Amino acid sequence: MQSRRSASALTEKNVEDHPHKTSPGAVKRTITLFGVNLSALPTPLALAIAITLSFSSQILYSTLQEQVFKVEKFPYYWLHTLLQCLFYTTLAMVGTQTGPGFRKRSREELLLFVSIGFCLIGNRALGNLSFYYIDYTTKTLFQSSKILPVMFLGVLLLKKRYTSIQYLISSLLILGLFLFSSADAHSSESFRIEGVFLMGIVLFSDAGKSILQERAMKTNCQTTVSFFGNIIASGLAIPFVVAYGQLVPGIAHLWEHPRLVGLIVLLFISGYIGQISMLTVIRLSDAFTGTMVSSARKLATVILSFLLFGKPCATRHLIGGGVFFSGVALNIYLKRSKHKKTTAAVNS
């Protein structure tokens, strides 16, 4: 009996580690998205639903974010961050209550969730602050450069070695960012170098968040990861809201501008749908597919930002954007090659 239990547990673990590959008699992992059981659908259809929902909601989120901070000029970025974390916590709690979200947690899991909370704060608060110093399109390009902090930390802390193609990708990303940022510096009155340093911190936080969330989802569903990460981030944001004196004047500002309240609520809803949908994409496939979807979405938001908000497009914008997304495309190609090799090794 004991050996049967051990074999069953091993089977479930293998299914968790390799969700695409189910052996006869294996327990299939249940994956739901806003109450819809995607596990009951063919994997390509389930993945298409999650990708479509993630792509469309994140584009709406990006457009609304630029509207709130650049057009409406909402100045209370710490209050915005706190409200966003509380909103996501509430929505995630609804989904978590129907599942195993409130089981007893190990010390290692709690530390993992705390780390995610710190990364969320760095990503959201400083990302919102950067709107006052750089243009949204430049901010989006920075967010597409996760490979840069990953390689930097790999060389600095782990003494890792990278291939010449990986260094070429990094060079293309850096050159593209430089050309695009310099074009913004000449065409945008609000551009300041402080925004570049802020986005550097955001970039490291975003890369850490992605790695930690993927690790947490090995033993937790996406709503559970979102719940614990956001409730911890909410607690971390409160002292900053109080210290910067943004609570009372921020609420008064929202009370006087009801249209802004509607935009922010819609912003939060679209952001949460996009976040949960992207985590679902990763659970249905892997981080590689999530990277491709994220890169395509960011390219679309850059184009839409110029079209919707009437920004001047200089030659250096086009050259810098072309060089940057060439690096992104090369990075996707490199990941695809590694993904094919890994898949072939697993299936053999």
ZATORFI-613436 format. One record per residue (C-alpha): residue number from 1; residue in one letter; chain; x, y, z. Coordinates in steps of 0.1 Angstrom, whole numbers, plus 2048, in hexadecimal, padded with zeros to 3 digits. Layout:
REM residues N
<site num="NUM" residuo="A" cadena="A" X="X" Y="Y" Z="Z"/>
...
//
This chain:
REM residues 348
<site num="1" residuo="M" cadena="A" X="800" Y="800" Z="800"/>
<site num="2" residuo="Q" cadena="A" X="81C" Y="818" Z="809"/>
<site num="3" residuo="S" cadena="A" X="82E" Y="811" Z="7E8"/>
<site num="4" residuo="R" cadena="A" X="80E" Y="819" Z="7D5"/>
<site num="5" residuo="R" cadena="A" X="80A" Y="83A" Z="7E7"/>
<site num="6" residuo="S" cadena="A" X="82E" Y="843" Z="7E0"/>
<site num="7" residuo="A" cadena="A" X="829" Y="83A" Z="7BB"/>
<site num="8" residuo="S" cadena="A" X="809" Y="84F" Z="7BA"/>
<site num="9" residuo="A" cadena="A" X="81B" Y="86D" Z="7CA"/>
<site num="10" residuo="L" cadena="A" X="838" Y="86A" Z="7B1"/>
<site num="11" residuo="T" cadena="A" X="820" Y="869" Z="794"/>
<site num="12" residuo="E" cadena="A" X="80E" Y="889" Z="7A0"/>
<site num="13" residuo="K" cadena="A" X="82F" Y="89A" Z="7A5"/>
<site num="14" residuo="N" cadena="A" X="83A" Y="892" Z="781"/>
<site num="15" residuo="V" cadena="A" X="819" Y="89F" Z="774"/>
<site num="16" residuo="E" cadena="A" X="81E" Y="8C0" Z="788"/>
<site num="17" residuo="D" cadena="A" X="842" Y="8C4" Z="77A"/>
<site num="18" residuo="H" cadena="A" X="838" Y="8BC" Z="756"/>
<site num="19" residuo="P" cadena="A" X="814" Y="8C6" Z="751"/>
<site num="20" residuo="H" cadena="A" X="814" Y="8BF" Z="72C"/>
<site num="21" residuo="K" cadena="A" X="81E" Y="89B" Z="730"/>
<site num="22" residuo="T" cadena="A" X="806" Y="883" Z="741"/>
<site num="23" residuo="S" cadena="A" X="80C" Y="85F" Z="744"/>
<site num="24" residuo="P" cadena="A" X="7F0" Y="844" Z="746"/>
<site num="25" residuo="G" cadena="A" X="7E0" Y="844" Z="768"/>
<site num="26" residuo="A" cadena="A" X="7EF" Y="866" Z="771"/>
<site num="27" residuo="V" cadena="A" X="7DA" Y="87F" Z="784"/>
<site num="28" residuo="K" cadena="A" X="7D4" Y="89D" Z="76D"/>
<site num="29" residuo="R" cadena="A" X="7D9" Y="8BE" Z="77E"/>
<site num="30" residuo="T" cadena="A" X="7BA" Y="8D4" Z="77E"/>
<site num="31" residuo="I" cadena="A" X="7C0" Y="8F7" Z="771"/>
<site num="32" residuo="T" cadena="A" X="7A3" Y="910" Z="773"/>
<site num="33" residuo="L" cadena="A" X="7A1" Y="934" Z="766"/>
<site num="34" residuo="F" cadena="A" X="787" Y="94A" Z="777"/>
<site num="35" residuo="G" cadena="A" X="771" Y="92B" Z="77E"/>
<site num="36" residuo="V" cadena="A" X="775" Y="91B" Z="75C"/>
<site num="37" residuo="N" cadena="A" X="786" Y="8F9" Z="75D"/>
<site num="38" residuo="L" cadena="A" X="7A0" Y="8FB" Z="742"/>
<site num="39" residuo="S" cadena="A" X="7AC" Y="8D8" Z="749"/>
<site num="40" residuo="A" cadena="A" X="78C" Y="8CA" Z="73A"/>
<site num="41" residuo="L" cadena="A" X="795" Y="8DB" Z="718"/>
<site num="42" residuo="P" cadena="A" X="7AF" Y="8D0" Z="6FF"/>
<site num="43" residuo="T" cadena="A" X="7D0" Y="8E0" Z="709"/>
<site num="44" residuo="P" cadena="A" X="7D4" Y="8F5" Z="6E9"/>
<site num="45" residuo="L" cadena="A" X="7B1" Y="904" Z="6EE"/>
<site num="46" residuo="A" cadena="A" X="7B7" Y="90B" Z="713"/>
<site num="47" residuo="L" cadena="A" X="7D8" Y="91B" Z="70B"/>
<site num="48" residuo="A" cadena="A" X="7C8" Y="931" Z="6F0"/>
<site num="49" residuo="I" cadena="A" X="7AD" Y="93D" Z="708"/>
<site num="50" residuo="A" cadena="A" X="7C7" Y="946" Z="723"/>
<site num="51" residuo="I" cadena="A" X="7DE" Y="957" Z="70A"/>
<site num="52" residuo="T" cadena="A" X="7C2" Y="96B" Z="6FA"/>
<site num="53" residuo="L" cadena="A" X="7B5" Y="977" Z="71C"/>
<site num="54" residuo="S" cadena="A" X="7D8" Y="980" Z="728"/>
<site num="55" residuo="F" cadena="A" X="7E1" Y="992" Z="708"/>
<site num="56" residuo="S" cadena="A" X="7C1" Y="9A7" Z="705"/>
<site num="57" residuo="S" cadena="A" X="7BE" Y="9B0" Z="72B"/>
<site num="58" residuo="Q" cadena="A" X="7E3" Y="9BA" Z="72D"/>
<site num="59" residuo="I" cadena="A" X="7E0" Y="9D1" Z="70F"/>
<site num="60" residuo="L" cadena="A" X="7C2" Y="9E1" Z="720"/>
<site num="61" residuo="Y" cadena="A" X="7D5" Y="9E3" Z="740"/>
<site num="62" residuo="S" cadena="A" X="7F3" Y="9F4" Z="72F"/>
<site num="63" residuo="T" cadena="A" X="7DD" Y="A0D" Z="71D"/>
<site num="64" residuo="L" cadena="A" X="7CA" Y="A16" Z="73E"/>
<site num="65" residuo="Q" cadena="A" X="7EA" Y="A19" Z="751"/>
<site num="66" residuo="E" cadena="A" X="7F8" Y="A33" Z="739"/>
<site num="67" residuo="Q" cadena="A" X="7D6" Y="A45" Z="73A"/>
<site num="68" residuo="V" cadena="A" X="7D7" Y="A47" Z="761"/>
<site num="69" residuo="F" cadena="A" X="7FB" Y="A52" Z="766"/>
<site num="70" residuo="K" cadena="A" X="804" Y="A65" Z="746"/>
<site num="71" residuo="V" cadena="A" X="7E3" Y="A74" Z="73B"/>
<site num="72" residuo="E" cadena="A" X="7CF" Y="A77" Z="75C"/>
<site num="73" residuo="K" cadena="A" X="7F0" Y="A7D" Z="76F"/>
<site num="74" residuo="F" cadena="A" X="7E6" Y="A6A" Z="78F"/>
<site num="75" residuo="P" cadena="A" X="802" Y="A74" Z="7A7"/>
<site num="76" residuo="Y" cadena="A" X="7FD" Y="A5B" Z="7C4"/>
<site num="77" residuo="Y" cadena="A" X="811" Y="A3D" Z="7B7"/>
<site num="78" residuo="W" cadena="A" X="815" Y="A2C" Z="7DA"/>
<site num="79" residuo="L" cadena="A" X="7EF" Y="A2E" Z="7E0"/>
<site num="80" residuo="H" cadena="A" X="7E9" Y="A20" Z="7BD"/>
<site num="81" residuo="T" cadena="A" X="801" Y="A03" Z="7C5"/>
<site num="82" residuo="L" cadena="A" X="7F0" Y="9FC" Z="7E7"/>
<site num="83" residuo="L" cadena="A" X="7CD" Y="9FC" Z="7D7"/>
<site num="84" residuo="Q" cadena="A" X="7D8" Y="9E5" Z="7BB"/>
<site num="85" residuo="C" cadena="A" X="7E7" Y="9CC" Z="7D3"/>
<site num="86" residuo="L" cadena="A" X="7C8" Y="9CD" Z="7E9"/>
<site num="87" residuo="F" cadena="A" X="7B2" Y="9C9" Z="7CA"/>
<site num="88" residuo="Y" cadena="A" X="7C6" Y="9AB" Z="7BE"/>
<site num="89" residuo="T" cadena="A" X="7C6" Y="99C" Z="7E1"/>
<site num="90" residuo="T" cadena="A" X="7A0" Y="99E" Z="7E2"/>
<site num="91" residuo="L" cadena="A" X="79B" Y="98E" Z="7C0"/>
<site num="92" residuo="A" cadena="A" X="7B4" Y="973" Z="7C7"/>
<site num="93" residuo="M" cadena="A" X="7A5" Y="96B" Z="7E9"/>
<site num="94" residuo="V" cadena="A" X="783" Y="963" Z="7D8"/>
<site num="95" residuo="G" cadena="A" X="795" Y="94A" Z="7C2"/>
<site num="96" residuo="T" cadena="A" X="7AB" Y="93C" Z="7DE"/>
<site num="97" residuo="Q" cadena="A" X="78E" Y="935" Z="7F5"/>
<site num="98" residuo="T" cadena="A" X="781" Y="91B" Z="7DD"/>
<site num="99" residuo="G" cadena="A" X="7A2" Y="908" Z="7DC"/>
<site num="100" residuo="P" cadena="A" X="7BE" Y="8FD" Z="7F3"/>
<site num="101" residuo="G" cadena="A" X="7CB" Y="920" Z="7F7"/>
<site num="102" residuo="F" cadena="A" X="7CA" Y="923" Z="81D"/>
<site num="103" residuo="R" cadena="A" X="7DB" Y="903" Z="827"/>
<site num="104" residuo="K" cadena="A" X="7F8" Y="905" Z="83F"/>
<site num="105" residuo="R" cadena="A" X="817" Y="913" Z="82F"/>
<site num="106" residuo="S" cadena="A" X="83B" Y="909" Z="834"/>
<site num="107" residuo="R" cadena="A" X="856" Y="923" Z="83E"/>
<site num="108" residuo="E" cadena="A" X="866" Y="920" Z="81C"/>
<site num="109" residuo="E" cadena="A" X="844" Y="927" Z="80A"/>
<site num="110" residuo="L" cadena="A" X="83E" Y="946" Z="820"/>
<site num="111" residuo="L" cadena="A" X="860" Y="954" Z="818"/>
<site num="112" residuo="L" cadena="A" X="85A" Y="94E" Z="7F4"/>
<site num="113" residuo="F" cadena="A" X="839" Y="961" Z="7F6"/>
<site num="114" residuo="V" cadena="A" X="84A" Y="97E" Z="809"/>
<site num="115" residuo="S" cadena="A" X="864" Y="980" Z="7EE"/>
<site num="116" residuo="I" cadena="A" X="849" Y="982" Z="7D3"/>
<site num="117" residuo="G" cadena="A" X="839" Y="99E" Z="7E7"/>
<site num="118" residuo="F" cadena="A" X="859" Y="9B2" Z="7E8"/>
<site num="119" residuo="C" cadena="A" X="85D" Y="9AD" Z="7C2"/>
<site num="120" residuo="L" cadena="A" X="839" Y="9B8" Z="7BC"/>
<site num="121" residuo="I" cadena="A" X="83F" Y="9D8" Z="7D0"/>
<site num="122" residuo="G" cadena="A" X="85F" Y="9E1" Z="7BE"/>
<site num="123" residuo="N" cadena="A" X="84F" Y="9D9" Z="79C"/>
<site num="124" residuo="R" cadena="A" X="82E" Y="9EC" Z="7A1"/>
<site num="125" residuo="A" cadena="A" X="837" Y="A0A" Z="7B7"/>
<site num="126" residuo="L" cadena="A" X="857" Y="A13" Z="7A5"/>
<site num="127" residuo="G" cadena="A" X="848" Y="A0B" Z="783"/>
<site num="128" residuo="N" cadena="A" X="82C" Y="A24" Z="78B"/>
<site num="129" residuo="L" cadena="A" X="845" Y="A3E" Z="797"/>
<site num="130" residuo="S" cadena="A" X="859" Y="A3A" Z="776"/>
<site num="131" residuo="F" cadena="A" X="83B" Y="A48" Z="762"/>
<site num="132" residuo="Y" cadena="A" X="845" Y="A6A" Z="76F"/>
<site num="133" residuo="Y" cadena="A" X="868" Y="A67" Z="760"/>
<site num="134" residuo="I" cadena="A" X="866" Y="A52" Z="740"/>
<site num="135" residuo="D" cadena="A" X="84D" Y="A4B" Z="724"/>
<site num="136" residuo="Y" cadena="A" X="837" Y="A2C" Z="726"/>
<site num="137" residuo="T" cadena="A" X="846" Y="A1D" Z="707"/>
<site num="138" residuo="T" cadena="A" X="869" Y="A1F" Z="716"/>
<site num="139" residuo="K" cadena="A" X="85C" Y="A10" Z="736"/>
<site num="140" residuo="T" cadena="A" X="84D" Y="9F3" Z="722"/>
<site num="141" residuo="L" cadena="A" X="86E" Y="9EC" Z="710"/>
<site num="142" residuo="F" cadena="A" X="880" Y="9EB" Z="731"/>
<site num="143" residuo="Q" cadena="A" X="867" Y="9D1" Z="73E"/>
<site num="144" residuo="S" cadena="A" X="86F" Y="9BB" Z="720"/>
<site num="145" residuo="S" cadena="A" X="893" Y="9B9" Z="72A"/>
<site num="146" residuo="K" cadena="A" X="892" Y="99F" Z="746"/>
<site num="147" residuo="I" cadena="A" X="8AF" Y="98C" Z="736"/>
<site num="148" residuo="L" cadena="A" X="8C7" Y="9A9" Z="740"/>
<site num="149" residuo="P" cadena="A" X="8C3" Y="9A5" Z="766"/>
<site num="150" residuo="V" cadena="A" X="8C2" Y="980" Z="763"/>
<site num="151" residuo="M" cadena="A" X="8E4" Y="97F" Z="751"/>
<site num="152" residuo="F" cadena="A" X="8F2" Y="99A" Z="768"/>
<site num="153" residuo="L" cadena="A" X="8EA" Y="987" Z="788"/>
<site num="154" residuo="G" cadena="A" X="8F5" Y="966" Z="778"/>
<site num="155" residuo="V" cadena="A" X="917" Y="974" Z="770"/>
<site num="156" residuo="L" cadena="A" X="91B" Y="987" Z="791"/>
<site num="157" residuo="L" cadena="A" X="90D" Y="96E" Z="7AA"/>
<site num="158" residuo="L" cadena="A" X="90E" Y="94C" Z="799"/>
<site num="159" residuo="K" cadena="A" X="92D" Y="951" Z="783"/>
<site num="160" residuo="K" cadena="A" X="918" Y="944" Z="765"/>
<site num="161" residuo="R" cadena="A" X="925" Y="944" Z="742"/>
<site num="162" residuo="Y" cadena="A" X="90F" Y="94F" Z="725"/>
<site num="163" residuo="T" cadena="A" X="911" Y="948" Z="700"/>
<site num="164" residuo="S" cadena="A" X="91B" Y="962" Z="6E5"/>
<site num="165" residuo="I" cadena="A" X="8F6" Y="963" Z="6D9"/>
<site num="166" residuo="Q" cadena="A" X="8EB" Y="96C" Z="6FC"/>
<site num="167" residuo="Y" cadena="A" X="904" Y="989" Z="6FE"/>
<site num="168" residuo="L" cadena="A" X="8F8" Y="994" Z="6DB"/>
<site num="169" residuo="I" cadena="A" X="8D4" Y="994" Z="6E8"/>
<site num="170" residuo="S" cadena="A" X="8DF" Y="9A9" Z="706"/>
<site num="171" residuo="S" cadena="A" X="8F1" Y="9C1" Z="6EF"/>
<site num="172" residuo="L" cadena="A" X="8D3" Y="9C5" Z="6D8"/>
<site num="173" residuo="L" cadena="A" X="8BC" Y="9CC" Z="6F6"/>
<site num="174" residuo="I" cadena="A" X="8D4" Y="9E6" Z="706"/>
<site num="175" residuo="L" cadena="A" X="8DA" Y="9F7" Z="6E4"/>
<site num="176" residuo="G" cadena="A" X="8B4" Y="9F8" Z="6DD"/>
<site num="177" residuo="L" cadena="A" X="8AC" Y="A06" Z="6FF"/>
<site num="178" residuo="F" cadena="A" X="8C8" Y="A21" Z="6FB"/>
<site num="179" residuo="L" cadena="A" X="8BB" Y="A2C" Z="6D9"/>
<site num="180" residuo="F" cadena="A" X="896" Y="A2C" Z="6E4"/>
<site num="181" residuo="S" cadena="A" X="89E" Y="A3E" Z="705"/>
<site num="182" residuo="S" cadena="A" X="8B3" Y="A58" Z="6F4"/>
<site num="183" residuo="A" cadena="A" X="896" Y="A5E" Z="6DB"/>
<site num="184" residuo="D" cadena="A" X="87F" Y="A63" Z="6F9"/>
<site num="185" residuo="A" cadena="A" X="897" Y="A7B" Z="709"/>
<site num="186" residuo="H" cadena="A" X="895" Y="A92" Z="6EB"/>
<site num="187" residuo="S" cadena="A" X="870" Y="A8E" Z="6E3"/>
<site num="188" residuo="S" cadena="A" X="861" Y="A8C" Z="706"/>
<site num="189" residuo="E" cadena="A" X="861" Y="AA9" Z="71F"/>
<site num="190" residuo="S" cadena="A" X="85B" Y="A92" Z="73D"/>
<site num="191" residuo="F" cadena="A" X="87A" Y="A7C" Z="736"/>
<site num="192" residuo="R" cadena="A" X="893" Y="A7B" Z="753"/>
<site num="193" residuo="I" cadena="A" X="8B0" Y="A63" Z="759"/>
<site num="194" residuo="E" cadena="A" X="8A1" Y="A59" Z="77B"/>
<site num="195" residuo="G" cadena="A" X="887" Y="A45" Z="768"/>
<site num="196" residuo="V" cadena="A" X="8A2" Y="A2F" Z="759"/>
<site num="197" residuo="F" cadena="A" X="8B0" Y="A27" Z="77B"/>
<site num="198" residuo="L" cadena="A" X="88D" Y="A20" Z="789"/>
<site num="199" residuo="M" cadena="A" X="886" Y="A08" Z="76C"/>
<site num="200" residuo="G" cadena="A" X="8A7" Y="9F6" Z="773"/>
<site num="201" residuo="I" cadena="A" X="89A" Y="9EE" Z="796"/>
<site num="202" residuo="V" cadena="A" X="878" Y="9E5" Z="787"/>
<site num="203" residuo="L" cadena="A" X="889" Y="9CE" Z="76F"/>
<site num="204" residuo="F" cadena="A" X="89B" Y="9BA" Z="78A"/>
<site num="205" residuo="S" cadena="A" X="87B" Y="9B8" Z="79F"/>
<site num="206" residuo="D" cadena="A" X="867" Y="9AC" Z="781"/>
<site num="207" residuo="A" cadena="A" X="880" Y="991" Z="778"/>
<site num="208" residuo="G" cadena="A" X="881" Y="985" Z="79D"/>
<site num="209" residuo="K" cadena="A" X="85B" Y="985" Z="79E"/>
<site num="210" residuo="S" cadena="A" X="858" Y="96F" Z="77F"/>
<site num="211" residuo="I" cadena="A" X="872" Y="956" Z="78C"/>
<site num="212" residuo="L" cadena="A" X="862" Y="954" Z="7AF"/>
<site num="213" residuo="Q" cadena="A" X="83E" Y="951" Z="7A2"/>
<site num="214" residuo="E" cadena="A" X="847" Y="935" Z="78B"/>
<site num="215" residuo="R" cadena="A" X="858" Y="923" Z="7A9"/>
<site num="216" residuo="A" cadena="A" X="839" Y="929" Z="7BF"/>
<site num="217" residuo="M" cadena="A" X="821" Y="91B" Z="7A5"/>
<site num="218" residuo="K" cadena="A" X="832" Y="8F9" Z="7A7"/>
<site num="219" residuo="T" cadena="A" X="81E" Y="8F3" Z="7C7"/>
<site num="220" residuo="N" cadena="A" X="803" Y="90E" Z="7C5"/>
<site num="221" residuo="C" cadena="A" X="7E8" Y="91A" Z="7AD"/>
<site num="222" residuo="Q" cadena="A" X="7EB" Y="93C" Z="79C"/>
<site num="223" residuo="T" cadena="A" X="7D0" Y="94D" Z="7B2"/>
<site num="224" residuo="T" cadena="A" X="7E2" Y="941" Z="7D2"/>
<site num="225" residuo="V" cadena="A" X="803" Y="94F" Z="7C6"/>
<site num="226" residuo="S" cadena="A" X="7F1" Y="970" Z="7BD"/>
<site num="227" residuo="F" cadena="A" X="7DF" Y="971" Z="7DF"/>
<site num="228" residuo="F" cadena="A" X="7FE" Y="96D" Z="7F5"/>
<site num="229" residuo="G" cadena="A" X="815" Y="983" Z="7E0"/>
<site num="230" residuo="N" cadena="A" X="7FC" Y="99F" Z="7DF"/>
<site num="231" residuo="I" cadena="A" X="7F1" Y="99E" Z="803"/>
<site num="232" residuo="I" cadena="A" X="816" Y="9A0" Z="80E"/>
<site num="233" residuo="A" cadena="A" X="81C" Y="9BC" Z="7F5"/>
<site num="234" residuo="S" cadena="A" X="7FE" Y="9CF" Z="804"/>
<site num="235" residuo="G" cadena="A" X="80D" Y="9CD" Z="826"/>
<site num="236" residuo="L" cadena="A" X="82E" Y="9DA" Z="819"/>
<site num="237" residuo="A" cadena="A" X="81E" Y="9F7" Z="806"/>
<site num="238" residuo="I" cadena="A" X="80B" Y="A05" Z="824"/>
<site num="239" residuo="P" cadena="A" X="829" Y="A15" Z="836"/>
<site num="240" residuo="F" cadena="A" X="833" Y="A26" Z="815"/>
<site num="241" residuo="V" cadena="A" X="810" Y="A34" Z="80F"/>
<site num="242" residuo="V" cadena="A" X="810" Y="A42" Z="833"/>
<site num="243" residuo="A" cadena="A" X="834" Y="A4F" Z="831"/>
<site num="244" residuo="Y" cadena="A" X="82F" Y="A61" Z="810"/>
<site num="245" residuo="G" cadena="A" X="80E" Y="A70" Z="81C"/>
<site num="246" residuo="Q" cadena="A" X="7FA" Y="A62" Z="7FF"/>
<site num="247" residuo="L" cadena="A" X="7DD" Y="A52" Z="811"/>
<site num="248" residuo="V" cadena="A" X="7C5" Y="A6F" Z="819"/>
<site num="249" residuo="P" cadena="A" X="7CD" Y="A86" Z="7FC"/>
<site num="250" residuo="G" cadena="A" X="7CD" Y="A68" Z="7E4"/>
<site num="251" residuo="I" cadena="A" X="7AA" Y="A5D" Z="7EF"/>
<site num="252" residuo="A" cadena="A" X="79E" Y="A81" Z="7ED"/>
<site num="253" residuo="H" cadena="A" X="7AC" Y="A84" Z="7CA"/>
<site num="254" residuo="L" cadena="A" X="799" Y="A65" Z="7BF"/>
<site num="255" residuo="W" cadena="A" X="779" Y="A71" Z="7D0"/>
<site num="256" residuo="E" cadena="A" X="77B" Y="A91" Z="7BB"/>
<site num="257" residuo="H" cadena="A" X="782" Y="A7E" Z="79A"/>
<site num="258" residuo="P" cadena="A" X="769" Y="A61" Z="797"/>
<site num="259" residuo="R" cadena="A" X="773" Y="A5B" Z="773"/>
<site num="260" residuo="L" cadena="A" X="796" Y="A53" Z="77F"/>
<site num="261" residuo="V" cadena="A" X="788" Y="A3A" Z="798"/>
<site num="262" residuo="G" cadena="A" X="777" Y="A28" Z="77B"/>
<site num="263" residuo="L" cadena="A" X="797" Y="A27" Z="767"/>
<site num="264" residuo="I" cadena="A" X="7AB" Y="A1A" Z="784"/>
<site num="265" residuo="V" cadena="A" X="792" Y="9FF" Z="78D"/>
<site num="266" residuo="L" cadena="A" X="791" Y="9F4" Z="768"/>
<site num="267" residuo="L" cadena="A" X="7B7" Y="9F5" Z="769"/>
<site num="268" residuo="F" cadena="A" X="7B8" Y="9DE" Z="787"/>
<site num="269" residuo="I" cadena="A" X="79F" Y="9C5" Z="778"/>
<site num="270" residuo="S" cadena="A" X="7B1" Y="9C3" Z="757"/>
<site num="271" residuo="G" cadena="A" X="7D3" Y="9BF" Z="769"/>
<site num="272" residuo="Y" cadena="A" X="7C6" Y="9A3" Z="77F"/>
<site num="273" residuo="I" cadena="A" X="7B6" Y="990" Z="762"/>
<site num="274" residuo="G" cadena="A" X="7D7" Y="994" Z="74F"/>
<site num="275" residuo="Q" cadena="A" X="7EC" Y="989" Z="76C"/>
<site num="276" residuo="I" cadena="A" X="7D7" Y="969" Z="774"/>
<site num="277" residuo="S" cadena="A" X="7D4" Y="961" Z="74F"/>
<site num="278" residuo="M" cadena="A" X="7FA" Y="964" Z="74A"/>
<site num="279" residuo="L" cadena="A" X="800" Y="94D" Z="768"/>
<site num="280" residuo="T" cadena="A" X="7E7" Y="935" Z="759"/>
<site num="281" residuo="V" cadena="A" X="7FB" Y="936" Z="738"/>
<site num="282" residuo="I" cadena="A" X="81A" Y="92C" Z="74B"/>
<site num="283" residuo="R" cadena="A" X="808" Y="910" Z="75D"/>
<site num="284" residuo="L" cadena="A" X="7F9" Y="902" Z="73C"/>
<site num="285" residuo="S" cadena="A" X="81A" Y="905" Z="72A"/>
<site num="286" residuo="D" cadena="A" X="83A" Y="914" Z="738"/>
<site num="287" residuo="A" cadena="A" X="84D" Y="935" Z="73D"/>
<site num="288" residuo="F" cadena="A" X="859" Y="935" Z="719"/>
<site num="289" residuo="T" cadena="A" X="835" Y="938" Z="70C"/>
<site num="290" residuo="G" cadena="A" X="82F" Y="953" Z="726"/>
<site num="291" residuo="T" cadena="A" X="84D" Y="966" Z="719"/>
<site num="292" residuo="M" cadena="A" X="841" Y="965" Z="6F5"/>
<site num="293" residuo="V" cadena="A" X="81F" Y="971" Z="6FF"/>
<site num="294" residuo="S" cadena="A" X="82D" Y="98D" Z="715"/>
<site num="295" residuo="S" cadena="A" X="845" Y="999" Z="6FA"/>
<site num="296" residuo="A" cadena="A" X="82A" Y="99A" Z="6DF"/>
<site num="297" residuo="R" cadena="A" X="813" Y="9AD" Z="6F7"/>
<site num="298" residuo="K" cadena="A" X="82E" Y="9C7" Z="6FF"/>
<site num="299" residuo="L" cadena="A" X="835" Y="9CC" Z="6DA"/>
<site num="300" residuo="A" cadena="A" X="810" Y="9D2" Z="6D4"/>
<site num="301" residuo="T" cadena="A" X="80E" Y="9EB" Z="6F1"/>
<site num="302" residuo="V" cadena="A" X="82C" Y="9FF" Z="6E5"/>
<site num="303" residuo="I" cadena="A" X="81B" Y="A03" Z="6C2"/>
<site num="304" residuo="L" cadena="A" X="7F9" Y="A0B" Z="6D2"/>
<site num="305" residuo="S" cadena="A" X="809" Y="A25" Z="6E9"/>
<site num="306" residuo="F" cadena="A" X="816" Y="A39" Z="6CB"/>
<site num="307" residuo="L" cadena="A" X="7F5" Y="A35" Z="6B9"/>
<site num="308" residuo="L" cadena="A" X="7DD" Y="A3D" Z="6D5"/>
<site num="309" residuo="F" cadena="A" X="7EF" Y="A59" Z="6E7"/>
<site num="310" residuo="G" cadena="A" X="7FD" Y="A6C" Z="6C9"/>
<site num="311" residuo="K" cadena="A" X="822" Y="A6A" Z="6D3"/>
<site num="312" residuo="P" cadena="A" X="83C" Y="A77" Z="6BB"/>
<site num="313" residuo="C" cadena="A" X="84F" Y="A5A" Z="6AB"/>
<site num="314" residuo="A" cadena="A" X="874" Y="A62" Z="6A3"/>
<site num="315" residuo="T" cadena="A" X="88B" Y="A4E" Z="68D"/>
<site num="316" residuo="R" cadena="A" X="89E" Y="A43" Z="6AC"/>
<site num="317" residuo="H" cadena="A" X="87E" Y="A35" Z="6BA"/>
<site num="318" residuo="L" cadena="A" X="87A" Y="A1F" Z="69B"/>
<site num="319" residuo="I" cadena="A" X="89E" Y="A14" Z="69A"/>
<site num="320" residuo="G" cadena="A" X="8A0" Y="A0E" Z="6C0"/>
<site num="321" residuo="G" cadena="A" X="87F" Y="9FB" Z="6C0"/>
<site num="322" residuo="G" cadena="A" X="88B" Y="9E6" Z="6A3"/>
<site num="323" residuo="V" cadena="A" X="8AC" Y="9DE" Z="6B3"/>
<site num="324" residuo="F" cadena="A" X="89C" Y="9D6" Z="6D5"/>
<site num="325" residuo="F" cadena="A" X="881" Y="9BF" Z="6C7"/>
<site num="326" residuo="S" cadena="A" X="89B" Y="9AE" Z="6B2"/>
<site num="327" residuo="G" cadena="A" X="8AC" Y="9A4" Z="6D2"/>
<site num="328" residuo="V" cadena="A" X="88B" Y="999" Z="6E1"/>
<site num="329" residuo="A" cadena="A" X="884" Y="983" Z="6C2"/>
<site num="330" residuo="L" cadena="A" X="8A7" Y="974" Z="6C4"/>
<site num="331" residuo="N" cadena="A" X="8A2" Y="96D" Z="6E9"/>
<site num="332" residuo="I" cadena="A" X="881" Y="95B" Z="6E1"/>
<site num="333" residuo="Y" cadena="A" X="891" Y="947" Z="6C5"/>
<site num="334" residuo="L" cadena="A" X="8AD" Y="93C" Z="6DD"/>
<site num="335" residuo="K" cadena="A" X="894" Y="932" Z="6F8"/>
<site num="336" residuo="R" cadena="A" X="880" Y="91F" Z="6DE"/>
<site num="337" residuo="S" cadena="A" X="89E" Y="90B" Z="6D4"/>
<site num="338" residuo="K" cadena="A" X="8A5" Y="902" Z="6F8"/>
<site num="339" residuo="H" cadena="A" X="880" Y="8FA" Z="6FE"/>
<site num="340" residuo="K" cadena="A" X="880" Y="8E2" Z="6E1"/>
<site num="341" residuo="K" cadena="A" X="8A0" Y="8D0" Z="6EE"/>
<site num="342" residuo="T" cadena="A" X="891" Y="8CE" Z="711"/>
<site num="343" residuo="T" cadena="A" X="870" Y="8C0" Z="704"/>
<site num="344" residuo="A" cadena="A" X="882" Y="8A6" Z="6EF"/>
<site num="345" residuo="A" cadena="A" X="897" Y="89B" Z="70D"/>
<site num="346" residuo="V" cadena="A" X="878" Y="898" Z="723"/>
<site num="347" residuo="N" cadena="A" X="864" Y="884" Z="709"/>
<site num="348" residuo="S" cadena="A" X="881" Y="86D" Z="701"/>
//
